[in-house]
Amino acid sequence: MNTDKWLKRIASTSQQLAIRSLNSNVKLSVTGLSGAGKTTFVTGLVNQLLNASPSRLPLWDVAREGRLISVKQEPQPDFDVASFDYQGALQKLTNTPPQWPESTRNISQIRLAIKYRSNHPLWSALAKEQTLYLDITDYPGEWLLDLPMLNMDYRQWSLSMAQVLELSEPYAVSAFKTKLAGAAEQNASSDHELAQLSAKYRELLLTLKQDKGLSYLQPGRLLLPGELEGTPLVSFFPWLLEHPSVDDRNDALLYQKLETRYKRYRSEVVKRFYSDHFSHFDRQLVLVDCLSPLAKGQSEMQDTVKALTEIMQHFDYGERHWLKQIFIPKIDKLVIAASKADHVTYDQRHTLLALLDGMLIQSKQNALLKGSGVYTQVLASIRASEDAKVKHKGQTLSVIKGRPEGDELRNVFPGALPTNWQDQGFWQQGQFDFLQLQPQPLDNGKAEQLGIDALLQQLLGDKLI
């Protein structure tokens, strides 16, 4: 690193430490599996903040009390991270008909400056106005899925993935194993041969993701390589055959090369990704799509629970202390939100919350034991439906009014949710039908929301007193 870069990094770090020490900065990590709605959430959150008013965000104290002065976008703090394309996402929503923003494909960041008047005697005496800087960082769900690899060697990882794959798609796995066995017999271990086998393994993962709706698929960078596209670092796969003994590994050239690549991937990609991007966060939002896996089946729901539980074990939760937050920051507030809450009827949203609580009870308890504040809620950052009532066979039923993909605006009754995802009676009856709805048209560039104001109060309320 040259001297200029080194000095700039020190200056940037010093500035961030100064802001953090004054308690005027919140670094928010937006995490969740692919398809949970992270890009849509960030777009909706920014839209609500830029258009904030007491009537639009009644549950956010600083807005309801008339103390919010302004919110505007500022230059982001990390120049080596892609900027979140808010305007591009907003353009999608203003199309005719409106479209959802593109899914997260890389790390992105946006900073907002929230100017407000404080009720606190000390802060209000020091200045009439205060500013809180909110840094929001979004991550591809596929990359988050690699975090559990940090605790496994190549053999352990191979056994773990073999179990996932065999239960999910035995026929497709059998075909890949046949190719792997042939390559192992011929000691095929050139870069070209590894790339070919890796491409076949990627096809298998894509089938499981797209057709089966599974999430716990590794390595995540094979599904969404980013800047690693075509590099040997992502040209590896689990060993799905009998593992060679330690004495035999010198003769198993393919196994040896895969093990080496796995180690490098874990240290140079996964560990670096974790240390560079997850060591400075104050607060975390975990978005969970409970509805898509629920509609697909019990194995898909189990896969979602496993993936989220494994990922959340790798975050640093803990009670906030001002000195620790300067030098050893921990996530002192965690909000877990069920996204797409407007895709179920009004009277089912409390059931959706209970379903979410049951799915991540272990992760919640872990964060609570470490001293973090933990909250759960339902959320629709950009609404796709309105609540409505219809008469059916002499009864009044709750429905949602929305536009399913490729369809006209109509009333939809998706069915009843279980309070417990392990309820065998629910899986036997299969009563829930999830339809992906298109976003509602914006009103003069403003999106309708469900739960954003409650979320802002949980995440930022204590910072804006």
C-alpha positions, -999 to 999 in steps of 0.1 A, spaced: 0 0 0 15 34 -10 19 62 15 -10 83 1 -34 54 4 -22 46 39 -26 82 50 -61 84 35 -71 52 52 -59 65 86 -78 98 80 -110 80 70 -107 57 100 -101 86 124 -131 104 110 -153 73 115 -140 69 151 -148 105 159 -183 102 145 -189 69 164 -175 84 197 -201 112 194 -228 85 190 -239 102 158 -234 73 134 -254 40 130 -240 14 107 -269 -9 97 -263 -43 81 -292 -56 59 -289 -94 57 -311 -122 45 -313 -150 20 -316 -145 -17 -352 -135 -25 -360 -121 9 -363 -86 -5 -332 -68 6 -329 -44 -24 -366 -37 -22 -363 -30 15 -333 -5 11 -352 12 -17 -384 14 4 -365 26 35 -347 53 17 -379 64 0 -397 67 33 -369 86 49 -365 111 20 -403 116 21 -408 114 59 -437 131 76 -458 124 108 -487 110 87 -465 87 67 -444 74 97 -466 77 128 -448 51 149 -414 68 145 -412 92 175 -389 118 159 -413 122 130 -446 120 150 -433 146 175 -423 170 147 -386 170 156 -374 156 123 -360 185 102 -347 168 71 -332 137 56 -308 138 26 -284 115 9 -247 120 16 -215 106 1 -209 71 14 -180 65 38 -165 35 20 -153 44 -14 -143 8 -22 -179 -4 -20 -204 0 -48 -230 27 -43 -266 15 -38 -285 25 -70 -315 41 -54 -325 60 -85 -323 29 -107 -344 10 -82 -369 39 -81 -371 39 -118 -382 3 -119 -410 12 -95 -422 40 -117 -425 19 -148 -459 10 -163 -467 -14 -148 -444 -10 -118 -416 -36 -114 -396 -48 -84 -360 -36 -82 -332 -60 -94 -320 -85 -68 -288 -78 -49 -258 -90 -69 -230 -72 -51 -222 -54 -18 -236 -19 -19 -239 10 4 -258 43 9 -255 70 36 -283 92 48 -280 123 70 -309 126 94 -312 161 109 -334 165 139 -340 184 172 -332 166 203 -353 163 235 -322 155 255 -312 183 279 -275 180 272 -277 176 234 -303 204 230 -281 227 251 -251 221 229 -268 227 196 -302 234 182 -299 207 156 -282 173 156 -274 150 127 -274 112 128 -256 95 99 -272 62 88 -250 39 68 -269 11 51 -250 -19 36 -267 -46 15 -252 -80 8 -260 -108 -17 -277 -137 2 -256 -162 -17 -224 -147 -2 -237 -148 33 -243 -186 29 -206 -192 29 -201 -180 65 -206 -215 80 -176 -227 60 -154 -208 84 -159 -236 110 -154 -266 87 -125 -282 70 -129 -296 35 -139 -331 46 -165 -317 71 -179 -294 45 -181 -322 19 -201 -344 43 -224 -315 52 -231 -306 15 -235 -343 6 -263 -346 32 -281 -315 18 -278 -326 -18 -288 -363 -13 -319 -353 5 -329 -327 -21 -322 -341 -55 -308 -377 -54 -310 -383 -92 -292 -352 -102 -266 -358 -75 -261 -393 -87 -253 -381 -122 -227 -356 -108 -212 -383 -86 -207 -405 -117 -188 -377 -135 -168 -371 -103 -159 -408 -100 -147 -409 -136 -125 -379 -131 -111 -393 -98 -103 -426 -115 -83 -408 -143 -67 -384 -118 -82 -355 -138 -70 -325 -119 -60 -298 -145 -75 -264 -142 -96 -270 -173 -109 -303 -160 -117 -287 -126 -135 -259 -143 -157 -283 -163 -166 -303 -132 -173 -271 -113 -196 -259 -140 -216 -292 -137 -218 -287 -100 -230 -252 -105 -258 -265 -128 -268 -288 -99 -269 -259 -74 -289 -237 -98 -315 -265 -103 -319 -268 -65 -322 -231 -61 -346 -223 -90 -367 -255 -91 -366 -266 -55 -364 -232 -38 -334 -243 -16 -311 -218 0 -284 -237 19 -261 -241 -12 -224 -237 -11 -201 -222 -22 -223 -192 -27 -198 -175 -49 -203 -203 -75 -239 -192 -78 -231 -155 -78 -193 -151 -85 -191 -113 -88 -155 -103 -96 -144 -140 -91 -162 -151 -123 -140 -176 -141 -112 -178 -114 -98 -210 -100 -109 -198 -65 -145 -207 -73 -137 -238 -94 -142 -264 -67 -170 -285 -52 -176 -310 -24 -162 -346 -25 -193 -367 -28 -174 -401 -30 -157 -421 -3 -130 -399 13 -95 -411 9 -75 -418 40 -46 -395 50 -21 -421 36 -39 -423 3 -43 -385 -3 -10 -381 -21 -23 -405 -48 -57 -387 -50 -46 -357 -69 -81 -345 -76 -91 -346 -39 -58 -329 -29 -64 -301 -54 -100 -296 -43 -89 -295 -6 -63 -269 -14 -88 -247 -33 -113 -250 -5 -87 -238 20 -78 -208 -2 -114 -200 -8 -122 -201 29 -93 -179 39 -90 -155 9 -128 -151 1 -150 -160 31 -127 -149 59 -118 -117 41 -154 -110 33 -163 -114 70 -135 -94 84 -138 -65 59 -176 -62 60 -190 -76 93 -167 -62 120 -180 -27 123 -218 -29 125 -239 -14 153 -273 -28 142 -287 -55 120 -318 -62 101 -324 -98 91 -351 -101 64 -369 -134 62 -392 -146 34 -413 -171 53 -440 -174 26 -421 -187 -5 -406 -218 13 -439 -223 31 -457 -226 -2 -431 -250 -16 -429 -276 11 -416 -288 45 -381 -296 32 -377 -262 17 -389 -245 49 -364 -267 69 -336 -256 45 -345 -219 51 -344 -223 89 -311 -242 87 -295 -216 64 -305 -186 85 -296 -202 118 -261 -211 105 -255 -176 91 -266 -158 122 -241 -178 144 -213 -158 128 -223 -123 138 -210 -104 169 -239 -96 191 -235 -79 224 -245 -51 248 -235 -16 237 -208 2 257 -195 36 243 -158 26 245 -164 -8 230 -184 7 202 -155 29 192 -128 1 190 -147 -32 192 -182 -26 179 -209 -52 184 -244 -55 171 -264 -42 200 -298 -43 183 -312 -70 160 -345 -68 142 -357 -99 125 -385 -90 101 -408 -112 80 -409 -96 46 -438 -96 21 -463 -92 50 -487 -76 26 -490 -109 7 -511 -123 35 -544 -110 48 -546 -85 77 -559 -111 102 -530 -135 93 -502 -111 101 -501 -119 138 -498 -156 127 -469 -147 104 -451 -131 133 -456 -162 154 -443 -183 125 -412 -161 122 -405 -163 160 -406 -201 158 -383 -203 128 -355 -183 145 -360 -190 182 -325 -203 186 -308 -173 169 -329 -149 190 -319 -166 222 -283 -165 213 -283 -128 206 -303 -121 238 -279 -141 259 -250 -120 245 -268 -88 256 -283 -75 223 -318 -61 220 -338 -84 198 -371 -76 181 -393 -93 156 -419 -78 133 -437 -81 100 -428 -58 72 -437 -47 36 -412 -20 27 -430 -13 -6 -466 -24 -6 -480 -46 -33 -516 -49 -20 -544 -33 -1 -565 -49 26 -601 -56 16 -632 -75 26 -655 -97 4 -687 -116 10 -685 -154 4 -713 -178 12 -728 -154 37 -696 -147 55 -673 -117 54 -637 -127 45 -604 -108 47 -586 -107 13 -558 -87 -3 -562 -68 -34 -532 -69 -57 -519 -78 -91 -503 -112 -94 -475 -116 -120 -490 -116 -155 -525 -110 -142 -549 -81 -136 -557 -64 -103 -580 -87 -83 -588 -100 -49 -566 -128 -36 -571 -151 -7 -538 -169 -1 -551 -191 28 -542 -197 64 -507 -198 79 -495 -221 106 -482 -206 138 -455 -234 139 -436 -244 108 -432 -279 122 -469 -284 124 -474 -317 106 -511 -311 102 -504 -281 81 -481 -299 58 -506 -327 53 -534 -303 44 -514 -278 23 -537 -248 27 -514 -219 19 -510 -206 -17 -484 -179 -21 -488 -156 -52 -460 -131 -59 -477 -97 -64 -464 -67 -83 -457 -34 -65 -484 -8 -63 -479 24 -84 -461 51 -65 -480 82 -54 -459 112 -67 -428 92 -62 -438 80 -27 -442 43 -18 -467 29 6 -453 8 34 -462 -16 62 -441 -16 93 -412 8 82 -421 33 109 -421 6 137 -387 -6 123 -372 28 124 -383 33 160 -367 0 170 -334 6 151 -330 44 156 -354 55 183 -328 56 211 -304 76 189 -329 103 181 -341 113 216 
